[in-house]
Amino acid sequence: SLALYPLSAFRAMNKAAETVYETLRKEGTQKNVVDIMQTRKELYERINYYAFEDYLDNAFAKKK
């Protein structure tokens, strides 16, 4: 059987964002929450950033 929890990830993301914003507001820096944040490398890998960037470069390249 399969159970779906459609808002679980959304609620977890919101709680993480709340933690980061509260820290920024109170401390003026993100240094104490960097360890719970996704790295830029992890983000780019997850969203396949470089492949899409290549696609856009090719799609909008000036034709000579």
C-alpha positions, 0 to 999 in steps of 0.5 A: 500500500502507499500513503501520500503526505502531500504537505509534509515536505512543504511544512518541513521546508517552511520550518527550515525557512522560518529557522533561517529567517529567525536566525538572520533577524536575531543574529544578523548572519546565517553563519550558525545555520549554514550547516543545515543548509543545502550547499550551492553544489547540492542545489545545482545538482538537484535541479540540473542547473548546468545542463539547463544553462547549456541548453539556454546558451545554445537556444539563445546563441547568436547565429552567424 
